[in-house]
Amino acid sequence: MDCLEHICTEGCTSVGPLDKEPSIKRQPCSKFDTCQGLQLLIRHFATCKRRTKGGCLRCKRMWQILRLHASICDQPNDCQVPLCR
């Protein structure tokens, strides 16, 4: 969950919040292995055509992560993670 919040607020190497451009020159964070996997999942989720039919396991996993975050987030009004409210 820390990586999801990190990506959605500050951005990491290739994915970031809507109000910031991801920087190619940006250095990887300390949890880059986890962040990289989550970034790949977010990029897939944004472009997948099968998710609307419920046929994509990666997209189902992303929905699970977003739901889990929403259930444990203590700042839903200020949170920048998509679908948190």
Distance bins in CASP14 RR format, pairs under 12 A and 6 or more apart:
PFRMAT RR
TARGET T0000
AUTHOR 0000-0000-0000
RMODE 2
METHOD distances of the structure
MODEL  1
1 7 0 0 0 0 0 1 0 0 0 0 0
1 8 0 0 0 0 0 1 0 0 0 0 0
1 31 0 0 0 0 0 1 0 0 0 0 0
1 34 0 0 0 0 0 1 0 0 0 0 0
1 38 0 0 0 0 0 1 0 0 0 0 0
1 64 0 0 0 0 0 1 0 0 0 0 0
1 65 0 0 0 0 1 0 0 0 0 0 0
1 66 0 0 0 0 0 1 0 0 0 0 0
1 67 0 0 0 0 0 1 0 0 0 0 0
1 68 1 0 0 1 0 0 0 0 0 0 0
1 69 1 0 1 0 0 0 0 0 0 0 0
1 70 0 0 0 0 0 1 0 0 0 0 0
1 71 0 0 0 0 0 1 0 0 0 0 0
1 72 1 0 0 1 0 0 0 0 0 0 0
1 73 0 0 0 0 1 0 0 0 0 0 0
1 74 0 0 0 0 0 1 0 0 0 0 0
1 79 0 0 0 0 0 1 0 0 0 0 0
1 81 0 0 0 0 1 0 0 0 0 0 0
1 84 0 0 0 0 0 1 0 0 0 0 0
2 8 0 0 0 0 0 1 0 0 0 0 0
2 9 0 0 0 0 0 1 0 0 0 0 0
2 10 0 0 0 0 0 1 0 0 0 0 0
2 12 0 0 0 0 0 1 0 0 0 0 0
2 29 0 0 0 0 1 0 0 0 0 0 0
2 30 0 0 0 0 0 1 0 0 0 0 0
2 31 1 0 0 1 0 0 0 0 0 0 0
2 34 0 0 0 0 1 0 0 0 0 0 0
2 35 0 0 0 0 1 0 0 0 0 0 0
2 38 0 0 0 0 0 1 0 0 0 0 0
2 69 0 0 0 0 0 1 0 0 0 0 0
2 72 0 0 0 0 0 1 0 0 0 0 0
2 81 0 0 0 0 0 1 0 0 0 0 0
3 9 0 0 0 0 0 1 0 0 0 0 0
3 10 0 0 0 0 0 1 0 0 0 0 0
3 11 0 0 0 0 0 1 0 0 0 0 0
3 12 1 0 0 1 0 0 0 0 0 0 0
3 13 0 0 0 0 0 1 0 0 0 0 0
3 15 0 0 0 0 0 1 0 0 0 0 0
3 16 0 0 0 0 0 1 0 0 0 0 0
3 28 0 0 0 0 0 1 0 0 0 0 0
3 29 0 0 0 0 1 0 0 0 0 0 0
3 30 0 0 0 0 0 1 0 0 0 0 0
3 31 1 0 1 0 0 0 0 0 0 0 0
3 32 0 0 0 0 1 0 0 0 0 0 0
3 33 0 0 0 0 1 0 0 0 0 0 0
3 34 1 0 1 0 0 0 0 0 0 0 0
3 35 1 0 1 0 0 0 0 0 0 0 0
3 36 0 0 0 0 1 0 0 0 0 0 0
3 37 0 0 0 0 1 0 0 0 0 0 0
3 38 1 0 1 0 0 0 0 0 0 0 0
3 39 0 0 0 0 1 0 0 0 0 0 0
3 40 0 0 0 0 0 1 0 0 0 0 0
3 41 0 0 0 0 0 1 0 0 0 0 0
3 42 0 0 0 0 0 1 0 0 0 0 0
3 65 0 0 0 0 1 0 0 0 0 0 0
3 69 0 0 0 0 0 1 0 0 0 0 0
3 81 0 0 0 0 0 1 0 0 0 0 0
4 10 0 0 0 0 0 1 0 0 0 0 0
4 11 0 0 0 0 0 1 0 0 0 0 0
4 12 0 0 0 0 0 1 0 0 0 0 0
4 15 0 0 0 0 0 1 0 0 0 0 0
4 16 0 0 0 0 0 1 0 0 0 0 0
4 17 0 0 0 0 0 1 0 0 0 0 0
4 31 0 0 0 0 0 1 0 0 0 0 0
4 34 0 0 0 0 1 0 0 0 0 0 0
4 35 0 0 0 0 1 0 0 0 0 0 0
4 37 0 0 0 0 0 1 0 0 0 0 0
4 38 1 0 0 1 0 0 0 0 0 0 0
4 39 0 0 0 0 0 1 0 0 0 0 0
4 41 0 0 0 0 1 0 0 0 0 0 0
4 42 0 0 0 0 1 0 0 0 0 0 0
4 45 0 0 0 0 0 1 0 0 0 0 0
4 62 0 0 0 0 1 0 0 0 0 0 0
4 64 0 0 0 0 0 1 0 0 0 0 0
4 65 1 0 0 1 0 0 0 0 0 0 0
4 66 0 0 0 0 1 0 0 0 0 0 0
4 67 0 0 0 0 0 1 0 0 0 0 0
4 68 0 0 0 0 1 0 0 0 0 0 0
4 69 1 0 1 0 0 0 0 0 0 0 0
4 70 0 0 0 0 0 1 0 0 0 0 0
4 72 0 0 0 0 0 1 0 0 0 0 0
4 73 0 0 0 0 1 0 0 0 0 0 0
4 79 0 0 0 0 0 1 0 0 0 0 0
4 80 0 0 0 0 0 1 0 0 0 0 0
4 81 1 0 1 0 0 0 0 0 0 0 0
4 82 0 0 0 0 1 0 0 0 0 0 0
4 83 0 0 0 0 0 1 0 0 0 0 0
4 84 0 0 0 0 1 0 0 0 0 0 0
5 11 0 0 0 0 0 1 0 0 0 0 0
5 12 0 0 0 0 0 1 0 0 0 0 0
5 16 0 0 0 0 0 1 0 0 0 0 0
5 17 0 0 0 0 0 1 0 0 0 0 0
5 29 0 0 0 0 0 1 0 0 0 0 0
5 31 0 0 0 0 0 1 0 0 0 0 0
5 35 0 0 0 0 0 1 0 0 0 0 0
5 38 0 0 0 0 0 1 0 0 0 0 0
5 65 0 0 0 0 0 1 0 0 0 0 0
5 66 0 0 0 0 0 1 0 0 0 0 0
5 69 1 0 0 1 0 0 0 0 0 0 0
5 70 0 0 0 0 0 1 0 0 0 0 0
5 72 0 0 0 0 0 1 0 0 0 0 0
5 73 0 0 0 0 1 0 0 0 0 0 0
5 74 0 0 0 0 0 1 0 0 0 0 0
5 75 0 0 0 0 1 0 0 0 0 0 0
5 78 0 0 0 0 0 1 0 0 0 0 0
5 79 1 0 0 1 0 0 0 0 0 0 0
5 80 1 0 0 1 0 0 0 0 0 0 0
5 81 1 0 0 1 0 0 0 0 0 0 0
5 82 0 0 0 0 0 1 0 0 0 0 0
5 84 0 0 0 0 1 0 0 0 0 0 0
6 12 1 0 0 1 0 0 0 0 0 0 0
6 13 0 0 0 0 0 1 0 0 0 0 0
6 15 0 0 0 0 0 1 0 0 0 0 0
6 16 0 0 0 0 1 0 0 0 0 0 0
6 17 0 0 0 0 0 1 0 0 0 0 0
6 28 0 0 0 0 0 1 0 0 0 0 0
6 29 1 0 0 1 0 0 0 0 0 0 0
6 30 0 0 0 0 1 0 0 0 0 0 0
6 31 1 0 0 1 0 0 0 0 0 0 0
6 32 0 0 0 0 0 1 0 0 0 0 0
6 34 0 0 0 0 1 0 0 0 0 0 0
6 35 1 0 0 1 0 0 0 0 0 0 0
6 38 0 0 0 0 1 0 0 0 0 0 0
6 39 0 0 0 0 0 1 0 0 0 0 0
6 80 0 0 0 0 0 1 0 0 0 0 0
6 81 0 0 0 0 0 1 0 0 0 0 0
7 13 0 0 0 0 1 0 0 0 0 0 0
7 14 0 0 0 0 1 0 0 0 0 0 0
7 15 1 0 1 0 0 0 0 0 0 0 0
7 16 1 0 1 0 0 0 0 0 0 0 0
7 17 0 0 0 0 1 0 0 0 0 0 0
7 18 0 0 0 0 0 1 0 0 0 0 0
7 20 0 0 0 0 0 1 0 0 0 0 0
7 22 0 0 0 0 1 0 0 0 0 0 0
7 26 0 0 0 0 0 1 0 0 0 0 0
7 29 0 0 0 0 1 0 0 0 0 0 0
7 31 0 0 0 0 0 1 0 0 0 0 0
7 32 0 0 0 0 0 1 0 0 0 0 0
7 34 0 0 0 0 0 1 0 0 0 0 0
7 35 1 0 0 1 0 0 0 0 0 0 0
7 36 0 0 0 0 0 1 0 0 0 0 0
7 37 0 0 0 0 0 1 0 0 0 0 0
7 38 1 0 0 1 0 0 0 0 0 0 0
7 39 1 0 0 1 0 0 0 0 0 0 0
7 40 0 0 0 0 0 1 0 0 0 0 0
7 41 0 0 0 0 0 1 0 0 0 0 0
7 42 1 0 0 1 0 0 0 0 0 0 0
7 43 0 0 0 0 0 1 0 0 0 0 0
7 65 0 0 0 0 0 1 0 0 0 0 0
7 69 0 0 0 0 0 1 0 0 0 0 0
7 80 0 0 0 0 1 0 0 0 0 0 0
7 81 0 0 0 0 1 0 0 0 0 0 0
7 82 0 0 0 0 0 1 0 0 0 0 0
8 15 0 0 0 0 1 0 0 0 0 0 0
8 16 1 0 0 1 0 0 0 0 0 0 0
8 17 1 0 1 0 0 0 0 0 0 0 0
8 18 0 0 0 0 1 0 0 0 0 0 0
8 19 0 0 0 0 0 1 0 0 0 0 0
8 20 0 0 0 0 0 1 0 0 0 0 0
8 35 0 0 0 0 0 1 0 0 0 0 0
8 38 0 0 0 0 0 1 0 0 0 0 0
8 39 0 0 0 0 0 1 0 0 0 0 0
8 42 0 0 0 0 1 0 0 0 0 0 0
8 65 0 0 0 0 0 1 0 0 0 0 0
8 66 0 0 0 0 0 1 0 0 0 0 0
8 69 0 0 0 0 1 0 0 0 0 0 0
8 73 0 0 0 0 0 1 0 0 0 0 0
8 78 0 0 0 0 0 1 0 0 0 0 0
8 79 1 0 0 1 0 0 0 0 0 0 0
8 80 1 0 1 0 0 0 0 0 0 0 0
8 81 1 0 1 0 0 0 0 0 0 0 0
8 82 1 0 0 1 0 0 0 0 0 0 0
8 83 0 0 0 0 0 1 0 0 0 0 0
8 84 0 0 0 0 1 0 0 0 0 0 0
9 15 0 0 0 0 0 1 0 0 0 0 0
9 16 0 0 0 0 1 0 0 0 0 0 0
9 17 1 0 0 1 0 0 0 0 0 0 0
9 18 0 0 0 0 0 1 0 0 0 0 0
9 19 0 0 0 0 0 1 0 0 0 0 0
9 20 0 0 0 0 1 0 0 0 0 0 0
9 29 0 0 0 0 0 1 0 0 0 0 0
9 75 0 0 0 0 0 1 0 0 0 0 0
9 78 0 0 0 0 0 1 0 0 0 0 0
9 79 0 0 0 0 1 0 0 0 0 0 0
9 80 1 0 1 0 0 0 0 0 0 0 0
9 81 0 0 0 0 1 0 0 0 0 0 0
9 82 0 0 0 0 0 1 0 0 0 0 0
9 84 0 0 0 0 0 1 0 0 0 0 0
10 16 1 0 0 1 0 0 0 0 0 0 0
10 17 1 0 0 1 0 0 0 0 0 0 0
10 19 0 0 0 0 0 1 0 0 0 0 0
10 20 1 0 0 1 0 0 0 0 0 0 0
10 22 0 0 0 0 0 1 0 0 0 0 0
10 23 0 0 0 0 0 1 0 0 0 0 0
10 26 0 0 0 0 1 0 0 0 0 0 0
10 29 0 0 0 0 1 0 0 0 0 0 0
10 35 0 0 0 0 0 1 0 0 0 0 0
10 80 0 0 0 0 1 0 0 0 0 0 0
11 17 1 0 0 1 0 0 0 0 0 0 0
11 18 0 0 0 0 0 1 0 0 0 0 0
11 19 0 0 0 0 0 1 0 0 0 0 0
11 20 1 0 0 1 0 0 0 0 0 0 0
11 21 0 0 0 0 1 0 0 0 0 0 0
11 22 1 0 0 1 0 0 0 0 0 0 0
11 23 0 0 0 0 1 0 0 0 0 0 0
11 26 1 0 0 1 0 0 0 0 0 0 0
11 27 0 0 0 0 0 1 0 0 0 0 0
11 28 0 0 0 0 0 1 0 0 0 0 0
11 29 0 0 0 0 1 0 0 0 0 0 0
11 35 0 0 0 0 1 0 0 0 0 0 0
11 38 0 0 0 0 0 1 0 0 0 0 0
11 39 0 0 0 0 1 0 0 0 0 0 0
11 42 0 0 0 0 0 1 0 0 0 0 0
11 80 0 0 0 0 1 0 0 0 0 0 0
11 81 0 0 0 0 0 1 0 0 0 0 0
12 20 0 0 0 0 0 1 0 0 0 0 0
12 22 1 0 0 1 0 0 0 0 0 0 0
12 23 0 0 0 0 1 0 0 0 0 0 0
12 24 0 0 0 0 0 1 0 0 0 0 0
12 26 1 0 0 1 0 0 0 0 0 0 0
12 27 0 0 0 0 1 0 0 0 0 0 0
12 28 1 0 0 1 0 0 0 0 0 0 0
12 29 1 0 1 0 0 0 0 0 0 0 0
12 30 0 0 0 0 0 1 0 0 0 0 0
12 31 0 0 0 0 1 0 0 0 0 0 0
12 32 1 0 0 1 0 0 0 0 0 0 0
12 33 0 0 0 0 0 1 0 0 0 0 0
12 34 0 0 0 0 1 0 0 0 0 0 0
12 35 1 0 1 0 0 0 0 0 0 0 0
12 36 1 0 0 1 0 0 0 0 0 0 0
12 37 0 0 0 0 0 1 0 0 0 0 0
12 38 0 0 0 0 1 0 0 0 0 0 0
12 39 1 0 1 0 0 0 0 0 0 0 0
12 40 0 0 0 0 0 1 0 0 0 0 0
12 42 0 0 0 0 1 0 0 0 0 0 0
12 43 0 0 0 0 0 1 0 0 0 0 0
13 22 1 0 0 1 0 0 0 0 0 0 0
13 23 1 0 0 1 0 0 0 0 0 0 0
13 24 1 0 0 1 0 0 0 0 0 0 0
13 25 0 0 0 0 1 0 0 0 0 0 0
13 26 1 0 1 0 0 0 0 0 0 0 0
13 27 1 0 0 1 0 0 0 0 0 0 0
13 28 1 0 1 0 0 0 0 0 0 0 0
13 29 0 0 0 0 1 0 0 0 0 0 0
13 31 0 0 0 0 0 1 0 0 0 0 0
13 32 1 0 0 1 0 0 0 0 0 0 0
13 33 0 0 0 0 0 1 0 0 0 0 0
13 35 1 0 0 1 0 0 0 0 0 0 0
13 36 1 0 0 1 0 0 0 0 0 0 0
13 37 0 0 0 0 0 1 0 0 0 0 0
13 38 0 0 0 0 0 1 0 0 0 0 0
13 39 1 0 0 1 0 0 0 0 0 0 0
13 40 0 0 0 0 0 1 0 0 0 0 0
13 43 0 0 0 0 0 1 0 0 0 0 0
14 21 0 0 0 0 0 1 0 0 0 0 0
14 22 1 0 1 0 0 0 0 0 0 0 0
14 23 0 0 0 0 1 0 0 0 0 0 0
14 24 1 0 0 1 0 0 0 0 0 0 0
14 25 0 0 0 0 0 1 0 0 0 0 0
14 26 0 0 0 0 1 0 0 0 0 0 0
14 28 0 0 0 0 0 1 0 0 0 0 0
14 29 0 0 0 0 0 1 0 0 0 0 0
14 32 0 0 0 0 0 1 0 0 0 0 0
14 35 0 0 0 0 1 0 0 0 0 0 0
14 36 0 0 0 0 1 0 0 0 0 0 0
14 37 0 0 0 0 0 1 0 0 0 0 0
14 38 0 0 0 0 0 1 0 0 0 0 0
14 39 1 0 1 0 0 0 0 0 0 0 0
14 40 0 0 0 0 1 0 0 0 0 0 0
14 41 0 0 0 0 0 1 0 0 0 0 0
14 42 0 0 0 0 1 0 0 0 0 0 0
14 43 1 0 0 1 0 0 0 0 0 0 0
14 46 0 0 0 0 0 1 0 0 0 0 0
15 21 0 0 0 0 0 1 0 0 0 0 0
15 22 1 0 0 1 0 0 0 0 0 0 0
15 23 0 0 0 0 0 1 0 0 0 0 0
15 26 0 0 0 0 0 1 0 0 0 0 0
15 29 0 0 0 0 0 1 0 0 0 0 0
15 35 0 0 0 0 1 0 0 0 0 0 0
15 36 0 0 0 0 1 0 0 0 0 0 0
15 37 0 0 0 0 1 0 0 0 0 0 0
15 38 0 0 0 0 1 0 0 0 0 0 0
15 39 1 0 1 0 0 0 0 0 0 0 0
15 40 0 0 0 0 1 0 0 0 0 0 0
15 41 0 0 0 0 1 0 0 0 0 0 0
15 42 1 0 1 0 0 0 0 0 0 0 0
15 43 1 0 0 1 0 0 0 0 0 0 0
15 44 0 0 0 0 0 1 0 0 0 0 0
15 45 0 0 0 0 0 1 0 0 0 0 0
15 46 0 0 0 0 1 0 0 0 0 0 0
15 82 0 0 0 0 0 1 0 0 0 0 0
16 22 1 0 1 0 0 0 0 0 0 0 0
16 23 0 0 0 0 1 0 0 0 0 0 0
16 26 0 0 0 0 1 0 0 0 0 0 0
16 29 0 0 0 0 0 1 0 0 0 0 0
16 35 0 0 0 0 0 1 0 0 0 0 0
16 38 0 0 0 0 0 1 0 0 0 0 0
16 39 0 0 0 0 1 0 0 0 0 0 0
16 42 0 0 0 0 1 0 0 0 0 0 0
16 43 0 0 0 0 0 1 0 0 0 0 0
16 46 0 0 0 0 0 1 0 0 0 0 0
16 80 0 0 0 0 1 0 0 0 0 0 0
16 81 0 0 0 0 0 1 0 0 0 0 0
16 82 0 0 0 0 0 1 0 0 0 0 0
17 42 0 0 0 0 0 1 0 0 0 0 0
17 79 0 0 0 0 0 1 0 0 0 0 0
17 80 1 0 1 0 0 0 0 0 0 0 0
17 81 0 0 0 0 1 0 0 0 0 0 0
17 82 0 0 0 0 1 0 0 0 0 0 0
18 46 0 0 0 0 0 1 0 0 0 0 0
18 80 0 0 0 0 1 0 0 0 0 0 0
18 81 0 0 0 0 0 1 0 0 0 0 0
18 82 0 0 0 0 1 0 0 0 0 0 0
19 80 0 0 0 0 1 0 0 0 0 0 0
20 26 0 0 0 0 0 1 0 0 0 0 0
20 80 0 0 0 0 0 1 0 0 0 0 0
22 39 0 0 0 0 1 0 0 0 0 0 0
22 42 0 0 0 0 0 1 0 0 0 0 0
22 43 0 0 0 0 0 1 0 0 0 0 0
26 32 0 0 0 0 0 1 0 0 0 0 0
26 35 0 0 0 0 0 1 0 0 0 0 0
26 39 0 0 0 0 0 1 0 0 0 0 0
27 35 0 0 0 0 0 1 0 0 0 0 0
28 34 0 0 0 0 0 1 0 0 0 0 0
28 35 1 0 0 1 0 0 0 0 0 0 0
28 36 1 0 0 1 0 0 0 0 0 0 0
28 37 0 0 0 0 0 1 0 0 0 0 0
28 39 0 0 0 0 0 1 0 0 0 0 0
29 35 1 0 1 0 0 0 0 0 0 0 0
29 36 0 0 0 0 1 0 0 0 0 0 0
29 38 0 0 0 0 0 1 0 0 0 0 0
29 39 0 0 0 0 0 1 0 0 0 0 0
31 37 0 0 0 0 0 1 0 0 0 0 0
31 38 0 0 0 0 1 0 0 0 0 0 0
31 39 0 0 0 0 0 1 0 0 0 0 0
32 38 0 0 0 0 0 1 0 0 0 0 0
32 39 0 0 0 0 1 0 0 0 0 0 0
33 39 0 0 0 0 0 1 0 0 0 0 0
33 40 0 0 0 0 0 1 0 0 0 0 0
34 40 0 0 0 0 0 1 0 0 0 0 0
34 41 0 0 0 0 0 1 0 0 0 0 0
34 65 0 0 0 0 0 1 0 0 0 0 0
35 41 0 0 0 0 0 1 0 0 0 0 0
35 42 0 0 0 0 0 1 0 0 0 0 0
36 42 0 0 0 0 0 1 0 0 0 0 0
36 43 0 0 0 0 0 1 0 0 0 0 0
37 43 0 0 0 0 1 0 0 0 0 0 0
37 44 0 0 0 0 1 0 0 0 0 0 0
37 45 0 0 0 0 0 1 0 0 0 0 0
37 58 0 0 0 0 0 1 0 0 0 0 0
37 61 0 0 0 0 0 1 0 0 0 0 0
37 62 0 0 0 0 0 1 0 0 0 0 0
37 65 0 0 0 0 0 1 0 0 0 0 0
38 44 0 0 0 0 0 1 0 0 0 0 0
38 45 0 0 0 0 0 1 0 0 0 0 0
38 58 0 0 0 0 0 1 0 0 0 0 0
38 61 0 0 0 0 0 1 0 0 0 0 0
38 62 0 0 0 0 1 0 0 0 0 0 0
38 65 1 0 0 1 0 0 0 0 0 0 0
38 66 0 0 0 0 0 1 0 0 0 0 0
38 69 0 0 0 0 0 1 0 0 0 0 0
38 81 0 0 0 0 0 1 0 0 0 0 0
39 45 0 0 0 0 0 1 0 0 0 0 0
39 46 0 0 0 0 0 1 0 0 0 0 0
39 62 0 0 0 0 0 1 0 0 0 0 0
40 46 0 0 0 0 0 1 0 0 0 0 0
40 47 0 0 0 0 0 1 0 0 0 0 0
40 58 0 0 0 0 1 0 0 0 0 0 0
40 61 0 0 0 0 0 1 0 0 0 0 0
40 62 0 0 0 0 0 1 0 0 0 0 0
41 47 0 0 0 0 0 1 0 0 0 0 0
41 48 0 0 0 0 0 1 0 0 0 0 0
41 51 0 0 0 0 0 1 0 0 0 0 0
41 56 0 0 0 0 0 1 0 0 0 0 0
41 57 0 0 0 0 0 1 0 0 0 0 0
41 58 1 0 0 1 0 0 0 0 0 0 0
41 59 0 0 0 0 1 0 0 0 0 0 0
41 60 0 0 0 0 0 1 0 0 0 0 0
41 61 1 0 0 1 0 0 0 0 0 0 0
41 62 1 0 1 0 0 0 0 0 0 0 0
41 63 0 0 0 0 0 1 0 0 0 0 0
41 64 0 0 0 0 0 1 0 0 0 0 0
41 65 1 0 0 1 0 0 0 0 0 0 0
41 66 0 0 0 0 0 1 0 0 0 0 0
42 48 0 0 0 0 0 1 0 0 0 0 0
42 58 0 0 0 0 0 1 0 0 0 0 0
42 59 0 0 0 0 0 1 0 0 0 0 0
42 61 0 0 0 0 0 1 0 0 0 0 0
42 62 1 0 0 1 0 0 0 0 0 0 0
42 65 0 0 0 0 1 0 0 0 0 0 0
42 66 0 0 0 0 0 1 0 0 0 0 0
42 81 0 0 0 0 0 1 0 0 0 0 0
42 82 0 0 0 0 1 0 0 0 0 0 0
43 58 0 0 0 0 0 1 0 0 0 0 0
43 59 0 0 0 0 0 1 0 0 0 0 0
43 62 0 0 0 0 0 1 0 0 0 0 0
44 50 0 0 0 0 0 1 0 0 0 0 0
44 51 0 0 0 0 1 0 0 0 0 0 0
44 56 0 0 0 0 1 0 0 0 0 0 0
44 57 0 0 0 0 0 1 0 0 0 0 0
44 58 1 0 1 0 0 0 0 0 0 0 0
44 59 1 0 0 1 0 0 0 0 0 0 0
44 60 0 0 0 0 0 1 0 0 0 0 0
44 61 0 0 0 0 1 0 0 0 0 0 0
44 62 1 0 0 1 0 0 0 0 0 0 0
45 51 1 0 0 1 0 0 0 0 0 0 0
45 52 0 0 0 0 0 1 0 0 0 0 0
45 56 0 0 0 0 1 0 0 0 0 0 0
45 57 0 0 0 0 0 1 0 0 0 0 0
45 58 1 0 0 1 0 0 0 0 0 0 0
45 59 1 0 1 0 0 0 0 0 0 0 0
45 60 0 0 0 0 0 1 0 0 0 0 0
45 61 0 0 0 0 1 0 0 0 0 0 0
45 62 1 0 1 0 0 0 0 0 0 0 0
45 63 0 0 0 0 1 0 0 0 0 0 0
45 64 0 0 0 0 0 1 0 0 0 0 0
45 65 0 0 0 0 1 0 0 0 0 0 0
45 66 0 0 0 0 1 0 0 0 0 0 0
45 82 0 0 0 0 1 0 0 0 0 0 0
45 83 0 0 0 0 0 1 0 0 0 0 0
46 58 0 0 0 0 0 1 0 0 0 0 0
46 59 0 0 0 0 1 0 0 0 0 0 0
46 62 0 0 0 0 1 0 0 0 0 0 0
46 82 0 0 0 0 0 1 0 0 0 0 0
47 56 0 0 0 0 0 1 0 0 0 0 0
47 58 0 0 0 0 0 1 0 0 0 0 0
47 59 0 0 0 0 0 1 0 0 0 0 0
47 62 0 0 0 0 0 1 0 0 0 0 0
48 54 0 0 0 0 1 0 0 0 0 0 0
48 55 0 0 0 0 1 0 0 0 0 0 0
48 56 1 0 1 0 0 0 0 0 0 0 0
48 57 0 0 0 0 0 1 0 0 0 0 0
48 58 1 0 0 1 0 0 0 0 0 0 0
48 59 1 0 1 0 0 0 0 0 0 0 0
48 60 0 0 0 0 0 1 0 0 0 0 0
48 61 0 0 0 0 0 1 0 0 0 0 0
48 62 0 0 0 0 1 0 0 0 0 0 0
48 63 0 0 0 0 0 1 0 0 0 0 0
49 55 0 0 0 0 0 1 0 0 0 0 0
49 56 0 0 0 0 1 0 0 0 0 0 0
49 59 0 0 0 0 0 1 0 0 0 0 0
50 56 1 0 1 0 0 0 0 0 0 0 0
50 57 0 0 0 0 1 0 0 0 0 0 0
50 58 0 0 0 0 1 0 0 0 0 0 0
50 59 1 0 0 1 0 0 0 0 0 0 0
50 60 0 0 0 0 0 1 0 0 0 0 0
51 57 0 0 0 0 0 1 0 0 0 0 0
51 58 0 0 0 0 1 0 0 0 0 0 0
51 59 1 1 0 0 0 0 0 0 0 0 0
51 60 0 0 0 0 1 0 0 0 0 0 0
51 61 0 0 0 0 0 1 0 0 0 0 0
51 62 0 0 0 0 1 0 0 0 0 0 0
51 63 0 0 0 0 1 0 0 0 0 0 0
52 59 0 0 0 0 1 0 0 0 0 0 0
52 63 0 0 0 0 0 1 0 0 0 0 0
53 59 0 0 0 0 1 0 0 0 0 0 0
53 60 0 0 0 0 0 1 0 0 0 0 0
54 60 1 0 0 1 0 0 0 0 0 0 0
54 61 0 0 0 0 0 1 0 0 0 0 0
54 62 0 0 0 0 0 1 0 0 0 0 0
54 63 0 0 0 0 1 0 0 0 0 0 0
55 61 0 0 0 0 0 1 0 0 0 0 0
55 63 0 0 0 0 0 1 0 0 0 0 0
56 62 0 0 0 0 1 0 0 0 0 0 0
56 63 0 0 0 0 1 0 0 0 0 0 0
57 63 0 0 0 0 0 1 0 0 0 0 0
57 64 0 0 0 0 0 1 0 0 0 0 0
58 64 0 0 0 0 0 1 0 0 0 0 0
58 65 0 0 0 0 0 1 0 0 0 0 0
59 65 0 0 0 0 0 1 0 0 0 0 0
59 66 0 0 0 0 0 1 0 0 0 0 0
60 66 0 0 0 0 0 1 0 0 0 0 0
60 67 0 0 0 0 0 1 0 0 0 0 0
61 67 0 0 0 0 0 1 0 0 0 0 0
61 68 0 0 0 0 0 1 0 0 0 0 0
62 68 0 0 0 0 0 1 0 0 0 0 0
62 69 0 0 0 0 0 1 0 0 0 0 0
62 81 0 0 0 0 0 1 0 0 0 0 0
62 82 0 0 0 0 1 0 0 0 0 0 0
62 83 0 0 0 0 0 1 0 0 0 0 0
63 69 0 0 0 0 0 1 0 0 0 0 0
63 70 0 0 0 0 0 1 0 0 0 0 0
63 82 0 0 0 0 0 1 0 0 0 0 0
63 83 0 0 0 0 1 0 0 0 0 0 0
64 70 0 0 0 0 0 1 0 0 0 0 0
64 71 0 0 0 0 0 1 0 0 0 0 0
64 83 0 0 0 0 0 1 0 0 0 0 0
65 71 0 0 0 0 0 1 0 0 0 0 0
65 72 0 0 0 0 0 1 0 0 0 0 0
65 81 0 0 0 0 1 0 0 0 0 0 0
65 82 0 0 0 0 0 1 0 0 0 0 0
65 83 0 0 0 0 0 1 0 0 0 0 0
65 84 0 0 0 0 0 1 0 0 0 0 0
66 72 0 0 0 0 0 1 0 0 0 0 0
66 73 0 0 0 0 0 1 0 0 0 0 0
66 79 0 0 0 0 0 1 0 0 0 0 0
66 81 1 0 0 1 0 0 0 0 0 0 0
66 82 1 0 0 1 0 0 0 0 0 0 0
66 83 1 0 1 0 0 0 0 0 0 0 0
66 84 1 0 0 1 0 0 0 0 0 0 0
66 85 0 0 0 0 0 1 0 0 0 0 0
67 73 0 0 0 0 0 1 0 0 0 0 0
67 81 0 0 0 0 0 1 0 0 0 0 0
67 82 0 0 0 0 0 1 0 0 0 0 0
67 83 0 0 0 0 1 0 0 0 0 0 0
67 84 0 0 0 0 0 1 0 0 0 0 0
68 81 0 0 0 0 0 1 0 0 0 0 0
68 83 0 0 0 0 0 1 0 0 0 0 0
68 84 0 0 0 0 0 1 0 0 0 0 0
69 75 0 0 0 0 0 1 0 0 0 0 0
69 76 0 0 0 0 1 0 0 0 0 0 0
69 79 0 0 0 0 1 0 0 0 0 0 0
69 80 0 0 0 0 0 1 0 0 0 0 0
69 81 1 0 1 0 0 0 0 0 0 0 0
69 82 0 0 0 0 1 0 0 0 0 0 0
69 83 0 0 0 0 1 0 0 0 0 0 0
69 84 1 0 0 1 0 0 0 0 0 0 0
69 85 0 0 0 0 0 1 0 0 0 0 0
70 76 1 0 0 1 0 0 0 0 0 0 0
70 79 0 0 0 0 1 0 0 0 0 0 0
70 81 1 0 0 1 0 0 0 0 0 0 0
70 82 0 0 0 0 1 0 0 0 0 0 0
70 83 1 0 0 1 0 0 0 0 0 0 0
70 84 1 0 1 0 0 0 0 0 0 0 0
70 85 1 0 0 1 0 0 0 0 0 0 0
71 81 0 0 0 0 0 1 0 0 0 0 0
71 83 0 0 0 0 0 1 0 0 0 0 0
71 84 0 0 0 0 1 0 0 0 0 0 0
72 79 0 0 0 0 0 1 0 0 0 0 0
72 81 0 0 0 0 0 1 0 0 0 0 0
72 84 0 0 0 0 0 1 0 0 0 0 0
73 79 1 0 1 0 0 0 0 0 0 0 0
73 80 0 0 0 0 0 1 0 0 0 0 0
73 81 1 0 0 1 0 0 0 0 0 0 0
73 82 0 0 0 0 0 1 0 0 0 0 0
73 83 0 0 0 0 0 1 0 0 0 0 0
73 84 1 0 1 0 0 0 0 0 0 0 0
73 85 0 0 0 0 1 0 0 0 0 0 0
74 84 0 0 0 0 0 1 0 0 0 0 0
75 81 0 0 0 0 1 0 0 0 0 0 0
75 84 0 0 0 0 1 0 0 0 0 0 0
75 85 0 0 0 0 0 1 0 0 0 0 0
76 83 0 0 0 0 0 1 0 0 0 0 0
76 84 1 0 1 0 0 0 0 0 0 0 0
76 85 1 0 1 0 0 0 0 0 0 0 0
77 84 0 0 0 0 1 0 0 0 0 0 0
77 85 1 0 0 1 0 0 0 0 0 0 0
78 84 0 0 0 0 1 0 0 0 0 0 0
78 85 0 0 0 0 0 1 0 0 0 0 0
79 85 1 0 0 1 0 0 0 0 0 0 0
END
